[in-house]
Amino acid sequence: LQGDPQALRDATGRALREADKQIDEILAEEQREKFVDFRKTGRADIMTLDLQERLELTDAQTAEVYEVLFETEQKLVEMRDEMRDSGGGRGGRGGGGMSKMRDIMEDTDKKIEKVLTDEQKEIYQEIVDERRARMRERMGERGGGRGGRGGGGKGRP
């Protein structure tokens, strides 16, 4: 993966998801709660560092982006845990999970864009488009979400 930052990010994301799944399966409930707390900060740190590098964020921008991503990660972890506990299934199926997740991510994108310069916003839009393409690809690998493959353009219904 040397020399291919996108492939490295993709591989890291897959490895993190698989690790979370394996860890979750072996932990006792009390341990699982502590792990959830860890997950709430761990991914926000990683995502902030990635954006800091790719967008050349100032220290002030980095701090604001981290707060937004930390809040987002908390919401997403809570949502995933609620879906798991209620039997909502994998990957956000059931109960409008994907719709809620999409709303959270769109809100996050808007908050992040507020702290960016015009030039950074253009680069960030490319990052968002990459993320959506990866999500569509993952959904296609699982047989699509509601309505099968290819649902709506740009990741929207």
SULGI-V372387 format. One record per backbone hydrogen bond with DSSP energy under -1.0 kcal/mol. CO is the residue of the C=O (numbers start at 0). NH is the residue of the N-H. Records with the same first field share a line. If there is no record, write none. Layout:
CO=NH  NH
//
This chain:
0=3
3=7
4=8
5=9
6=10
7=11
8=12
9=13
10=14
11=15
12=16
13=17
14=18
15=19
16=20
17=21
18=22
19=23
20=24
22=26
27=31
28=32
29=33
30=34
31=35
32=36
33=37
34=38
35=39
37=40  41
38=42
40=44
41=45
42=46
43=47
44=48
45=49
46=50
47=51
48=52
49=53
50=54
51=56
57=61
58=62
59=63
60=64
61=65
62=66
63=67
64=68
65=69
66=70
67=71
68=72
69=73
70=74
71=75
72=76
73=77
74=78
75=79
76=80
77=81
78=82
79=83
80=84
81=85
82=87
83=86
89=92
93=96
95=99
96=100
97=101
98=102
99=103
100=104
101=105
102=106
103=107
104=108
105=109
106=110
107=111
108=112
109=113
111=114
112=115
116=120
117=121
118=122
119=123
120=124
121=125
122=126
123=127
124=128
125=129
126=130
127=131
128=132
129=133
130=134
131=135
132=136
133=137
134=138
135=139
136=140
137=141
138=143
139=142
144=147
152=155
//
